[in-house]
């Protein structure tokens, strides 16, 4: 299990999670855990502040609804600006990873 993410990657991962459609916080955490093969477990203390940041920046919207278990939950959804931010951050992340790989291959 990874304990730390590169700075800024949590917002990117949450945006990517929301690209699948509206999810509540627990669903986002579960999605990230499943997709990573249980390697990434994002705690509530990191996830919910990230979701709030995305809402404040206008990259996600939030509304109350009922979860699959019948409990009241806040569902988050990408906005148009969030989709643009996801594309931008994904491209920037790819450039960064490629640069790091290039350096590692030559060192």
LINZIHU-V515338 format. One record per helix or strand of 3 or more residues. SS is the DSSP state (H for helix, E for strand). FROM is the first residue (numbers start at 0). LEN is the number of residues. Records with the same first field share a line. If there is no record, write none. Layout:
# LINZIHU-V515338
SS = FROM-LEN + FROM-LEN
This chain:
# LINZIHU-V515338
H = 8-10 + 24-11 + 43-13 + 79-27
E = 59-7 + 71-7
